[in-house]
Amino acid sequence: MGFPFLLKAAESHALHPGVILGRRAAVNTAGSILGSLLCGFVLLEQFGIWRTMQLMAAILRPPRIYSSIILATRTITP
């Protein structure tokens, strides 16, 4: 949910939206790959599945709350 929101925000305020969107897509892809490798080979090995799930929930909660507040205060225009 966050990635399309960031793409739309960048698109509306950029002089060259294609460059900005391409860079953000590349960073998103690299982050997905690195996150999968980190989780699969480091976190699960060190903490086990239950603690890894708790850690991920704790890390992801603040950004989800923040984005929910931002989206709730915006008005939708067609």
N, C-alpha and C positions, 0 to 999 in steps of 0.2 A: 504494500500500500504506500509506503514512503517513497519508493523510487519513481512511480509515475507522478506523484506530487512534486518532487524535486525537478523532474523533467519539465513539467508544465510551468513551474516558477521560473526556470532558467530560460525557457523558450520565450516567455512574454517580456523579459527584460534584457535580452541580448541583441547586440547588433548583428552577430553572426550565429544564429541559433544552431545551425548544423554542427559547427565546431564544438560548441559547448555541449550539445547533446551527445555527440560522438565521444568526447572525453569522459563524460559522466557514465556512459554505457560501458566504456573500457574499464573504468575504475570499478564499476559495479561487478563486472565479470571477473576481474582480478580478485576482488574482495570475496566473491562467492567461492572461487577456487581455493584461495588461501584459507578461508574459514572452514571449508569442508576438510581440507588436509589437517588443519590444526585440531579440529574436533575429533576426526577419526583416528589420528595417530598420536596426539599428545594428550588431549583432555580425557578421552575415554580410558587411555592407558593409565593416566595418573590418578583420576578421581572415580572412575567407574561410571556407569550409565546414569544412576540416580543423582549423584552429585553434579554431574555435567549438566543434566537437565535443570537442576535447581540454579546452577550458575548462569546458564543461558537465560532463564526466566528473570533472574535478578538484573542481568545486564540489559535485557530488552524492555523491561517495564518502564523506566523513565522516558525513553523516546516515544513509546506508544502513548503514554499519558499526555506528553507535550503535544504530539501531533493530533490527538483527539481534541484537545483544548483549542488548538489553532483551527482545525476544521470545523468545530462547532461554532466558532465566532465568525466565520466567513459566510458571506451571502453568495449563493450560486446564481450566476448570470449565464444565460444561454449564449 
